[in-house]
Every structure is written in structure tokens, then in C-alpha cells.
Amino acid sequence: MRIITLNANGIRSAERKGFFTWMQQQDADVICLQETKAQTHQLDTDIFCPDNYHCFYHDAEKKGYSGVALYCKKQPDQIIKGLGWTDIDNEGRFIEAQFGNLSVISLYLPSGSSGEERQAFKFSLLDRLLPYLQQRIHEGRDFIICGDWNIAHHNIDLKNWRGNQKNSGFLPAERAWLDALYANGQWLDAFRLINQEAEQYTWWSNRGQAWAKNVGWRIDYQVISESLKDKVTATSIYKDERFSDHAPLIMDYNYPL
């Protein structure tokens, strides 16, 4: 089973840059997108819902903002849009596909980089999300939570870690939140199970020469339940083409869908 996650930074922009042509070549079972920045009615179904995929969107109420999507080769048994929290769901940040005992989720956590108000909103979501995930792990389901988590966990996960310790995305409280998520081993960073190398980034600022100099951050994850720990077989970050300021994170699992 192949799962791809990408923050598209505008799905229409990504399409113009060749994302869908590339996507069709990957033979992925599920593609998780974040920051679609579109309303579903604005999207041409021939382009944005390929014939060989079942396509599901959870849009933000605000036009041109946020939004998540799932493209699934197999028809899911159930689609869940939103967490049941109005302030979060109005921004289109969560969509889940259930296939038997497996849940694949596209999640887009907010950035707090624009100011104190958005950082407070981010912390409010994190405060609610941790107990939610700790509760769901006891359902006995297998989980793959894909998305832009907007947090770099360790020093190895961003180039300039010393200079970013007071910046959103690498604040001590944010990193401690990830520590707490992974604390008892019930949730795992799938990428780091098989790749411990430095400079494995998934996002680069559009400022300066960040992309050219590989001054990046690893903030896009596939977080899995412990039940899938031994099912991860391969991973890669695709950087040969640029569809967004993020790069697609590709992971293969020994798991029949």
C-alpha cells in the first residue's frame, strides 16, 4: 500500500505545475492533500477527480483558504469530515477515510507564524487534539495520519534550529506536544522508523534561496498507530519537481488495502 501526503499550497496551483500528471505515475492507494485553497464547486471534476480515484474534499468556509482532501483508489467504507469542533471544522482541517479496520486521515494543523492570535488558536487545537488522539488509539483500529503538522520535532528536522527556537513551528511547547504524542509508543513518526538521516526536509520558505540551499523544515508527517510499526517498508521525499513550497512525502506499507 502506497500513501502520499502533500501540502499543495493551492490545489489549482499544484495542478498547473504538473502535480496530477506526476500523481498518476505513482500508483498510490491514497493521496492526502492539505491547503487546497479552493471550494469543491470551483474544481473541474475531470482534472481534480481523476477517473481511477474516489475524491473527497473538506473545504474551509473562507474562500481560497486551508482545506483538505483525500483521493482513494478503493471506495472507503466511510468518510468523516471534521472533528466536531466548529472553529476547527470551519477551516477544513480534517478528513478521514475508513477502509475496514484502517483509517487514513488528512490533517492540516494551523501555523502560528502570522501572530499571537493564530499561535493561540494553534495551541487551542493542540490542547484538544492530544486527548482526542489518545482516546482514538484505544478503538483498536490501524491509523495513518498524514499531513502538515506545522511542527519540526527535533534539531535534525530543520536547518537553522538555533535561530528558530522562538519561532512558531519550533517552539519548546510545540515540540513538547509531539514528545507527549509519541511518549508511550502508541503513536509513531513513520518516516523516522526507517530514515534517521539529517536534512530530510519537506518545506522550504519562499524567501531568499531556501530551496536552492536546502534550508528547510521537516513538518509533514505520516503518524501511525503502533499496530503498523512493522508494516513500513519504504519512504521518500520527492524533490525532482516542485508542485508547492512543500514536497510530497511518499510511504509504502506492507498492508493490503
C-alpha positions in Angstrom: 0.0 0.0 0.0 1.4 3.4 -1.0 0.3 6.6 0.8 1.3 10.1 -0.3 0.8 13.3 1.6 1.3 16.8 0.3 0.5 20.4 1.3 -0.4 21.6 -2.1 -0.4 25.4 -1.2 -3.3 25.7 -3.6 -4.5 22.6 -5.5 -5.1 24.6 -8.7 -1.6 26.0 -8.5 -0.2 22.5 -8.0 -2.2 21.2 -11.0 -0.7 23.9 -13.2 2.8 22.8 -12.0 2.1 19.2 -13.1 1.1 17.5 -9.8 -1.7 15.4 -11.3 0.5 14.1 -14.1 3.1 13.0 -11.5 0.4 11.7 -9.1 -0.9 9.3 -11.8 2.5 7.8 -12.2 2.9 6.9 -8.5 0.1 4.3 -8.4 -0.7 5.4 -4.8 -3.6 3.9 -3.0 -4.4 7.1 -1.1 -3.3 10.7 -1.6 -3.7 13.1 1.3 -3.7 16.8 0.4 -3.7 19.8 2.6 -4.2 23.5 1.9 -6.3 23.0 -1.2 -7.4 26.7 -1.1 -10.5 26.0 -3.1 -14.2 25.3 -2.9 -15.2 22.0 -4.4 -17.6 23.6 -6.8 -14.7 25.6 -8.3 -12.9 22.5 -9.3 -13.3 20.8 -12.7 -14.0 17.1 -11.8 -12.2 15.8 -14.9 -9.0 17.3 -13.6 -9.4 17.4 -9.9 -11.1 14.0 -9.5 -9.3 11.5 -11.8 -11.4 8.6 -13.1 -9.4 6.0 -11.1 -9.8 7.7 -7.8 -12.7 8.4 -5.4 -12.2 12.1 -4.4 -13.3 13.7 -1.2 -12.9 17.3 -0.1 -13.4 19.1 3.2 -13.3 22.8 2.3 -12.8 25.8 4.6 -15.7 28.2 4.7 -13.4 31.1 3.8 -12.7 31.0 0.1 -9.1 30.4 -1.0 -8.1 29.2 2.4 -7.0 26.0 4.0 -9.0 22.8 3.1 -8.0 19.1 2.9 -8.7 16.3 0.5 -8.4 12.5 0.1 -8.0 10.6 -3.2 -8.7 6.9 -2.7 -8.3 4.1 -5.3 -10.6 1.9 -3.3 -14.1 3.2 -2.2 -13.9 3.9 1.5 -16.4 2.3 3.8 -17.0 5.7 5.5 -15.8 9.3 5.1 -15.6 11.6 8.2 -15.3 15.3 7.7 -14.2 17.4 10.6 -13.5 16.8 14.3 -16.8 18.2 15.6 -15.2 21.4 16.8 -16.8 24.3 14.9 -13.8 26.7 15.0 -11.5 24.0 13.5 -14.0 22.5 11.1 -14.9 25.9 9.6 -11.3 25.9 8.4 -11.4 22.5 6.8 -8.6 20.8 8.6 -9.6 17.1 9.0 -10.9 14.4 6.8 -10.8 10.6 7.4 -11.4 7.6 5.2 -12.1 4.3 6.8 -11.3 1.0 5.0 -12.2 -1.9 7.2 -10.0 -1.6 10.2 -7.8 1.1 8.7 -8.3 4.9 9.0 -6.3 7.2 6.7 -6.6 10.8 7.7 -5.5 14.1 6.0 -4.8 16.6 8.7 -3.7 20.3 8.4 -2.6 21.9 11.7 -2.5 25.7 11.7 0.6 27.8 11.6 1.1 30.4 14.3 3.6 32.4 12.4 1.3 35.3 11.5 1.0 36.4 15.1 -0.1 35.8 18.7 -3.8 35.2 17.8 -3.1 32.4 15.4 -0.5 30.9 17.7 -3.1 30.8 20.5 -5.5 29.2 18.1 -2.8 26.6 17.2 -2.3 25.8 20.9 -6.0 25.6 21.5 -6.2 22.9 18.8 -3.2 21.0 20.1 -4.7 21.0 23.6 -7.8 19.3 22.3 -6.1 17.1 19.7 -3.8 15.2 22.1 -6.6 13.7 24.2 -8.6 13.1 21.1 -5.8 11.0 19.6 -5.1 9.3 22.9 -8.7 8.3 23.0 -8.9 7.1 19.4 -5.9 4.8 19.7 -8.0 2.7 22.0 -10.5 1.9 19.3 -8.3 -0.9 18.1 -8.1 0.5 14.6 -5.0 1.0 12.5 -4.3 4.6 11.8 -2.2 6.6 9.3 -2.5 10.4 10.0 -0.9 12.3 7.1 -0.4 15.9 6.9 1.2 19.2 7.5 1.6 19.2 11.3 3.4 22.6 11.2 5.9 21.5 13.9 9.5 20.4 13.5 10.2 17.9 16.3 14.0 17.8 16.8 17.0 19.8 15.9 17.7 17.4 13.0 14.3 18.3 11.5 15.3 21.8 10.4 18.4 23.5 9.1 18.6 26.6 11.3 17.3 25.2 14.6 19.3 27.5 16.8 17.8 30.6 15.3 14.2 29.2 15.3 13.7 28.2 18.9 11.5 31.3 19.5 9.6 30.9 16.2 6.2 29.2 15.6 6.8 25.6 14.4 9.8 25.0 16.7 8.7 26.5 20.0 9.5 24.4 23.1 5.8 23.9 23.9 5.1 22.7 20.3 8.0 20.2 20.4 6.9 19.0 23.9 3.4 18.4 22.4 5.0 15.9 19.9 7.0 14.4 22.7 3.8 13.8 24.6 2.1 12.3 21.5 4.9 9.8 21.0 5.6 9.2 24.7 4.1 5.8 25.2 4.9 4.4 21.8 1.2 4.2 20.7 1.8 6.8 18.0 4.9 6.8 15.8 6.6 9.0 13.3 6.7 6.5 10.4 9.4 8.3 8.4 11.9 8.2 11.3 11.3 4.4 11.8 13.4 3.8 8.6 15.2 7.1 7.9 17.3 8.7 10.6 19.3 11.0 8.3 19.7 14.7 8.6 18.5 17.3 6.0 15.3 15.3 5.2 13.1 18.4 4.8 9.6 18.7 3.4 9.1 22.5 3.4 11.2 25.4 2.3 10.5 29.2 2.7 9.9 31.1 -0.5 12.2 33.8 0.9 15.8 34.0 -0.2 17.4 30.9 -1.6 15.9 28.4 0.9 15.1 25.8 -1.7 18.4 26.1 -3.6 20.4 25.9 -0.4 18.2 23.2 1.2 17.4 25.4 4.2 14.2 23.6 5.1 12.0 22.1 7.8 10.5 18.6 8.2 6.9 19.4 9.2 5.0 16.9 7.0 4.4 13.5 8.7 2.7 10.2 8.4 2.0 9.4 12.0 0.9 5.8 12.5 -0.5 3.7 15.2 1.8 1.2 16.9 0.0 -1.6 15.2 1.6 -0.5 11.9 5.2 -0.2 13.3 6.4 -3.3 11.4 4.5 -2.5 8.2 6.6 0.4 7.0 8.7 -0.7 4.1 10.0 2.4 2.3 9.9 6.2 2.3 11.0 9.1 0.1 10.6 12.8 -0.2 10.1 13.8 -3.9 12.1 16.8 -4.9 12.7 16.4 -8.6 9.8 18.7 -9.4 8.2 21.5 -7.3 4.4 21.5 -7.1 4.3 23.6 -3.9 6.5 25.1 -1.2 6.2 21.6 0.4 7.4 18.3 -1.1 5.3 15.1 -1.4 6.1 12.5 1.3 5.7 9.0 0.0 5.5 5.9 2.2 5.0 2.3 1.4 3.4 -0.2 3.8 3.2 -4.0 3.8 -0.6 -3.7 4.4 -3.3 -4.9 2.0 -6.0 -2.4 1.3 
